[in-house]
Amino acid sequence: MPYEAPDYYAIEELLTEEERLVRDTARRFVEEEFQPHIVEAYRNGTFPMQLVPRLAELGFFGPTLPEAYGCAGASSVAYGLISQELERGDSGLRSFASVQSSLVMYPIFAFGSEAQKSNWLPRMARGQAIGCFGLTEPDFGSNPAGMRTTAKRAKGGFVLDGVKRWITNGNVADVAIVWARLEDKVHGFLVETDRPGFKAEQMHGKLSLRASVTSELYFDKCWIPEENRLPGTGSMKAPLACLSQARYGISWGAIGAASACYDCALRYAQGRVMFSRPIAGYQLVQRKLVEMIVEITKAQLLSLRLGRLKDAGKVRPEQISLAKMNNVAKALEIARLARDILGGNGIMDEYPIMRHMMNLETVNTYEGTEDVHRLIIGKDITGFDAFGS
C-alpha cells in the first residue's frame, strides 16, 4: 500500500501549491528510486552514490539559493519538506543533501566571494561537485570554539594543520569547507580534496547512520591559495550560522523519520491478529499510536511556523534549537514505541523502524546534543549562560 503521510491537523491546507509540488516530488523520489536501495546500502554501510545526479536534477541541492547560481530559489518551508521526505527514506539520505546544501553551498553563498560562488555553486547544484563541512574535531564537538586546527600565512596563501572528525561525505567530497584558527580568529577555507597534505579516512564500525559516508580529515602542511579563504568569515558567528541552517533542516527531517515509523506501526497493528482480533483494537496499542500522532502533529506545527519565520527573516537561532531538540527527541521516542508494537518483527530490516531508531540516536547528538540545545534555550529565556559553569 502507498505511504499515507500523517496530517491530523490538516496542515496540508497551510502549504502553498509550490510547496506541495516540491514535497510530492521528493516523496515520489524516495518511494520509487531510493527505497529499493536502502536495505542493501544500510547492510553494506554504503551510500547509493548513483542517485546523486537524480538528487541534483530534482533541485534538492541548495534549493533555497538563487536561480542565478543554478539553484531553485525555493522557500525555506519547501526545503524543510524536502528534508522531511528524504529522511523518511533514511537519515543518511537527508544528511547527504543537508551537508551539500546547508553546510557547503550556504557558507559559500553567505561568506564567499563572487568568484567562489560562481565557480562552486552551479557545479554543486548539478551534483558535479560534492562538498563536506569540517568543523568538529576529535576533542571538540559541542565546544567548537576550542578547535585546534590552524591556518598560518605562507607565500601566496595559507598552510593548514589539524584534524576534523565525524565529517559526513568526507571520502566522496571534491571540496571541504574547513574552519581553522588564523591569527586567533576563526576563518573558513575552501580546500580541494586532491591537494597535497589533505587526507580523508572513512570511519567504519558504525551501528547508526550506516548508509552514510563518515570520515576523519587530516591536514598536514596542506597549502591553499589566498583566494580559497571565505572573505566573509573571521569569527565563530559564521560556522554557527551554518549550523543553524542544518539544524533547521534536521527539525523537518525528524518528522519524516517519525512518520515512517508511525505509518509502519499503524499498518502493522491494523493487520496483526492477536487473541482473535487485530492488535490495533487493544487499549495499550491505541495509546502508543495516539502518543505518536500527537507528537508528530506538534512537530509539524513547530517546523512549519519556524519555516515561515525563516522566510520572513525573523527567525532566531534559539528558535531553531527548540525545534531541533524537540522534534528529534520525540522522533526517537516514536521509533521506540513503533518497535514495541511490532514486537520481534520490529528488529528486522524488512521494516524501517529499527533503522530509523538507530539513525535517530546519531541525529539526536549531532548538530548539537539535546543538552546543548537546552542550555542554548535556557540562556535565551533566563539571561544566564550555564555553559561551562
C-alpha positions as a printed Julia matrix, in Angstrom:
389×3 Matrix{Float64}:
  0.0     0.0     0.0
  1.25    3.53   -0.75
  2.54    5.65    2.08
 -0.04    7.9     3.74
  1.52   10.88    5.48
  0.03   11.7     8.89
 -1.8    15.04    8.8
 -4.11   15.13   11.79
 -4.45   18.94   11.82
 -4.93   19.46    8.05
 -1.52   21.11    7.76
 -1.71   20.39    4.03
 -4.04   23.41    3.78
 -1.3    25.71    5.12
  1.14   24.89    2.32
  1.38   26.72   -0.98
  0.82   24.89   -4.23
  4.53   25.1    -4.99
  5.45   23.66   -1.58
  3.07   20.74   -2.07
  4.54   20.09   -5.51
  8.1    20.08   -4.14
  7.11   17.73   -1.32
  5.28   15.35   -3.63
  8.3    15.26   -5.96
 10.58   14.36   -3.06
  8.09   11.77   -1.82
  7.92   10.02   -5.21
 11.69   10.0    -5.47
 12.01    8.33   -2.08
  9.29    5.78   -2.81
 10.27    4.86   -6.34
 14.02    5.47   -6.59
 15.53    5.39   -3.11
 13.61    2.76   -1.15
 14.7    -0.11   -3.42
 18.33    0.58   -2.45
 18.24    1.43    1.25
 18.22   -2.01    2.87
 21.27   -3.14    0.91
 23.04    0.18    1.46
 22.41    0.03    5.21
 23.58   -3.57    5.44
 26.76   -2.78    3.49
 27.45    0.54    5.17
 27.46    2.47    1.88
 25.68    5.46    0.39
 23.99    4.98   -3.02
 26.12    7.48   -4.94
 24.39    6.53   -8.19
 21.41    8.6    -7.02
 23.37   11.85   -6.72
 22.69   13.02  -10.31
 18.99   12.45   -9.76
 19.02   14.44   -6.49
 20.64   17.28   -8.41
 18.21   17.01  -11.34
 15.28   17.36   -8.92
 16.77   20.53   -7.44
 17.46   19.13   -3.97
 20.93   20.7    -3.64
 20.87   24.29   -2.38
 17.15   24.63   -3.14
 16.72   27.98   -1.35
 19.66   29.66   -3.09
 19.12   32.0    -6.06
 18.39   30.73   -9.56
 21.32   32.84  -10.78
 23.62   30.13   -9.37
 21.65   27.24  -10.84
 19.53   26.68   -7.74
 15.77   26.58   -7.31
 15.15   29.74   -5.26
 12.53   27.86   -3.24
 11.11   28.78    0.16
 12.55   27.58    3.45
  9.36   25.61    4.02
  9.86   23.84    0.68
 13.41   22.96    1.74
 12.05   21.65    5.03
  9.56   19.45    3.21
 12.37   18.07    1.05
 14.31   17.25    4.22
 11.24   15.6     5.73
 10.73   13.3     2.76
 14.42   12.44    2.34
 14.74   11.46    5.98
 11.59    9.4     5.73
 13.74    7.37    3.36
 16.79    7.42    5.62
 18.74    9.88    7.74
 21.78    9.18    5.58
 19.96   10.47    2.5
 18.84   13.65    4.24
 22.33   14.12    5.73
 23.96   13.91    2.31
 21.69   16.6     0.88
 21.81   18.67    4.07
 25.6    18.83    4.12
 25.73   19.72    0.43
 23.08   22.42    0.82
 23.27   23.89    4.33
 26.89   23.3     5.28
 28.74   23.79    1.99
 26.67   25.71   -0.55
 25.21   28.04    2.09
 28.56   29.23    3.52
 29.93   29.74    0.0
 26.86   31.84   -0.79
 26.78   33.72    2.52
 30.5    34.26    3.13
 32.23   33.61   -0.18
 33.49   35.94   -2.9
 31.6    36.29   -6.16
 34.33   34.26   -7.87
 33.91   31.45   -5.32
 30.13   31.48   -5.71
 30.27   31.46   -9.5
 32.84   28.66   -9.5
 31.31   26.28   -6.98
 27.56   26.81   -6.59
 26.39   25.9   -10.13
 28.57   22.78  -10.14
 27.33   21.74   -6.71
 23.71   22.34   -7.68
 24.24   19.99  -10.65
 25.88   17.38   -8.44
 29.14   17.72  -10.38
 30.99   18.66   -7.2
 30.33   17.22   -3.74
 31.23   19.05   -0.54
 31.83   18.34    3.13
 31.98   20.54    6.23
 34.98   20.36    8.57
 34.2    21.91   11.96
 34.07   19.12   14.58
 37.36   17.87   15.97
 38.21   14.73   17.99
 38.35   16.66   21.26
 35.93   19.48   20.43
 32.41   18.5    19.4
 29.94   20.5    21.47
 32.6    23.18   22.02
 33.76   24.15   18.51
 35.37   27.31   19.88
 38.12   25.11   21.29
 39.31   23.99   17.85
 42.99   23.3    17.35
 43.16   23.24   13.56
 45.28   26.17   12.44
 45.93   28.17    9.31
 49.23   30.0     9.0
 50.1    32.52    6.35
 52.51   31.26    3.73
 53.69   32.56    0.37
 50.59   33.24   -1.72
 48.2    31.61    0.73
 47.91   29.53    3.87
 49.09   26.25    5.36
 46.54   24.16    7.26
 47.35   21.69   10.03
 44.88   19.73   12.13
 42.24   17.02   12.27
 38.47   17.05   11.77
 36.2    14.19   12.79
 32.64   12.94   12.15
 32.63   14.52    8.69
 29.71   13.44    6.5
 30.66   12.95    2.82
 34.37   13.3     3.66
 35.58   10.47    1.44
 33.38   11.38   -1.53
 33.86   15.14   -1.41
 35.59   17.26   -4.03
 35.87   20.23   -1.7
 35.83   20.71    2.06
 34.72   23.82    3.94
 37.32   23.8     6.72
 37.23   26.01    9.79
 40.6    26.89   11.31
 42.23   29.44   13.57
 44.12   32.15   11.73
 45.82   34.7    13.98
 43.38   33.84   16.79
 40.28   34.27   14.65
 38.15   31.52   13.11
 38.08   31.58    9.31
 36.55   29.3     6.7
 38.61   27.88    3.83
 37.79   26.04    0.64
 40.07   23.01    0.44
 40.01   20.88   -2.7
 40.4    17.29   -1.59
 43.1    16.46   -4.16
 45.57   18.92   -2.59
 48.85   17.58   -1.16
 48.67   17.39    2.6
 44.96   16.52    2.67
 43.81   13.02    3.58
 40.36   11.58    4.32
 39.89    8.26    6.11
 36.46    6.68    6.28
 35.21    5.68    9.73
 33.95    2.11    9.98
 32.11    0.15   12.65
 29.12    2.5    12.92
 25.89    1.0    14.24
 23.97    4.12   13.21
 23.78    6.17   10.01
 25.27    3.22    8.18
 24.0     4.41    4.79
 26.2     7.5     5.05
 29.9     8.16    4.5
 31.55    9.44    7.69
 35.22   10.41    7.74
 38.16   11.91    9.53
 40.01   14.67    7.68
 43.74   15.22    8.17
 45.66   18.34    7.2
 49.43   18.08    7.25
 51.02   21.28    5.94
 48.22   21.5     3.39
 48.81   24.63    1.32
 45.88   26.52   -0.21
 45.94   29.8    -2.14
 44.75   33.12   -0.72
 41.64   33.06   -2.92
 40.42   29.93   -1.1
 39.66   31.8     2.11
 36.0    32.72    2.58
 36.31   36.51    2.89
 33.15   36.95    4.96
 34.43   34.81    7.83
 36.55   35.75   10.83
 34.63   34.67   13.93
 32.57   31.79   15.3
 29.42   33.53   14.07
 29.98   32.2    10.55
 30.17   28.45   11.31
 27.37   28.79   13.86
 25.19   30.37   11.17
 25.85   27.31    9.02
 24.84   25.04   11.9
 21.56   26.94   12.22
 20.83   26.18    8.57
 21.5    22.48    9.1
 19.56   22.3    12.37
 16.55   23.82   10.68
 16.53   21.02    8.08
 17.02   18.4    10.79
 13.89   19.59   12.6
 11.91   18.71    9.47
 13.86   15.54    8.77
 12.98   14.12   12.17
  9.29   14.43   11.25
  9.94   12.23    8.22
 11.63    9.51   10.28
  8.87    9.64   12.89
  6.17    9.49   10.21
  7.77    6.43    8.62
  7.77    4.64   11.97
  4.19    5.66   12.76
  2.88    4.61    9.35
  4.59    1.23    9.63
  3.34    0.62   13.18
 -0.23    1.68   12.37
 -0.48   -0.61    9.35
  1.09   -3.47   11.27
 -1.29   -3.03   14.21
 -4.31   -2.98   11.91
 -3.3    -6.27   10.31
 -1.6    -8.19   13.13
 -4.13  -10.51   14.76
 -3.58  -11.49   18.39
 -6.16  -13.24   20.58
 -8.66  -13.3    17.69
 -8.56   -9.6    16.68
 -6.11   -7.0    15.31
 -3.86   -5.57   18.0
 -4.97   -2.08   16.91
 -8.16   -2.81   18.83
 -6.39   -3.05   22.18
 -6.15   -0.09   24.53
 -2.4    -0.19   25.15
 -1.59   -0.26   21.43
 -4.02    2.58   20.74
 -2.38    4.63   23.5
  1.01    4.24   21.82
 -0.34    5.19   18.4
 -2.08    8.22   19.88
  1.15    9.36   21.54
  2.87    9.09   18.17
  0.33   11.14   16.21
  0.2    13.8    18.93
  3.97   14.34   18.86
  4.15   14.22   15.06
  1.43   16.86   14.83
  3.17   19.11   17.35
  6.46   18.73   15.48
  4.79   19.57   12.15
  3.36   22.78   13.58
  6.69   23.74   15.18
  8.68   23.33   11.98
  6.08   24.94    9.75
  5.96   28.05   11.95
  9.76   28.04   12.1
  9.94   27.93    8.31
  7.54   30.83    7.94
  9.62   32.87   10.4
 12.74   31.96    8.45
 11.25   33.04    5.15
 10.18   36.33    6.76
 13.73   36.92    8.02
 12.58   36.84   11.64
 13.89   33.5    12.89
 16.37   33.34   15.78
 18.91   30.54   16.36
 17.33   29.74   19.72
 14.02   29.03   18.0
 15.78   26.63   15.66
 17.37   24.92   18.68
 13.94   24.37   20.21
 12.57   22.66   17.1
 15.68   20.55   16.52
 15.8    19.45   20.16
 12.11   18.65   20.45
 11.48   17.02   17.1
 14.45   14.67   17.17
 13.86   13.6    20.78
 10.2    12.91   20.06
 11.02   11.09   16.83
 13.33    8.79   18.79
 10.56    8.09   21.3
  8.16    7.36   18.44
 10.63    4.93   16.86
 10.9     3.06   20.17
  7.12    2.88   20.58
  6.75    1.65   16.99
  9.39   -1.02   17.51
  7.47   -2.17   20.61
  4.22   -2.5    18.65
  5.93   -4.71   16.08
  7.4    -6.95   18.75
 10.13   -9.23   17.43
  9.45   -8.13   13.87
 10.5    -4.62   14.89
 14.17   -5.59   14.77
 14.02   -6.94   11.21
 15.29   -4.73    8.39
 12.33   -5.61    6.18
 10.65   -2.95    8.34
 12.2     0.54    8.58
 11.75    1.07   12.31
 14.99   -0.23   13.81
 17.0     1.5    11.1
 15.32    4.81   11.87
 15.74    4.26   15.59
 19.47    3.68   15.25
 19.86    6.65   12.9
 17.99    8.94   15.28
 20.42    8.07   18.05
 23.01    9.9    15.95
 20.72   12.71   14.81
 19.88   13.34   18.47
 23.52   14.18   19.21
 24.92   15.74   16.04
 24.48   19.41   15.21
 24.17   20.0    18.95
 23.15   17.44   21.56
 19.79   17.69   23.29
 21.54   19.02   26.41
 23.41   21.69   24.44
 20.19   22.93   22.89
 18.56   23.02   26.31
 21.34   25.29   27.51
 21.02   27.5    24.43
 17.31   27.94   25.12
 17.93   28.28   28.86
 20.34   31.14   28.3
 17.85   32.81   25.98
 14.94   32.73   28.41
 16.86   33.44   31.64
 19.69   35.67   30.5
 22.21   33.46   32.32
 24.9    31.48   30.49
 25.16   27.99   32.01
 27.82   26.75   29.57
 30.98   25.76   31.4
 29.57   26.65   34.81
